[in-house]
């Protein structure tokens, strides 16, 4: 999937929400006209205005996304798996719109190189959505999948409870690395990164807010850096308005045996601080 497809997919929820809001507005008007509505036009004018303007705003936002999808013509490889994000020095992490904390990884050329989603289906997906809405999903155990063209590349498993521990596995489910988020230090938020033997190999230095994100090795050298809501100038035409984050990878500072897991570090941080 390319950035064109991304804009097209994310426009649909806006149109759906806009249609629901406008439908509610029309039903309220119709019931008012029949004089059987629990609302009264002038007494409850803010409610009518909210449903109408909300629906109109969602429709306009969806139309803008759809327009971007038609404007950006990206020439893609025959298969998106031809681009491996492990070889890139920079890519972009873009959130989807439906509040389930799904992300898409894009190259600067606008080609999808991976998708991040929670491994839930059916009623479990609905319950996960509800838990996200009431802000307690982070307390529960969950499995995150990193995939490309429906092929699983990595598993990211989080333990239940207030101790935010993520473990990353490859597609053969071999344990690669562990992230233990420090959630109790109010002055300095960070994550310890350990190998399967429990040996410290790096740290996410989050600063006071936890959002000044960079991964450093034991020598203090940067391995990965994330710039929030940043779009590089060379890709501005493709990604403006996506609220994407730039991921910079410093390959020369990363041991080859840990490269996969270290490059996935920004995803863990996004799931923790935004999920």
QUIUR-V364516 format. One record per helix or strand. SS is the DSSP state (alpha for helix, beta for strand). FROM is the first residue (numbers start at 1). LEN is the number of residues. Records with the same first field share a line. If there is no record, write none. Layout:
SS->FROM-LEN ; FROM-LEN
//
This chain:
beta->2-1 ; 90-6 ; 103-4 ; 111-8 ; 142-7 ; 151-8 ; 165-6 ; 175-7 ; 190-5 ; 200-6 ; 214-4 ; 222-6 ; 245-5
alpha->3-31 ; 45-27 ; 80-3 ; 85-3 ; 123-11 ; 137-3 ; 233-7 ; 251-3 ; 256-8 ; 265-10
//
